[in-house]
């Protein structure tokens, strides 16, 4: 079961598409976080969602929010994907131990071996304030994230 609004967001440390370590707790007290899990780089729905986020990045930065996108791909795959799509936000690799963070947030599909489409809006105190979890084929609505951020 996915983490629910009102719960403390599980802390984690993952490598991004450039090999840098990113910790959720590093944003505590400084920025809100939109934590977005997606199944795989280079797939149709995922690529479309991440492009839309790229094209609307100011909607997050203007709201004092860091966007973190997590998949179970390797950092090498994410590096190529990020460069190919000109993605300027961190793409985090939950590759090894495989799906550990996705499991902590309750969005890992054991049968498919990947995260489903889960999004968590986390406030500056590290508390989840809004969530949505969609199945693999179902894209999420960007405006829903923005509305959730505006309610913080």
Secondary structure, 3 states (H helix, E strand, C coil): CCCCCCCECCCCEEEECCCCEEEHHHHCCCCEEEEEECCCCCCHHHHHHHHHHHHCCHHHHCCCEEEEEEECCCHHHHHHHHHHHCCCCEEEECCCCCCHHHHHCCCEECCCCEECEEEEEECCCCEEEEEEEECCCCCCCHHHHHHHHHCC
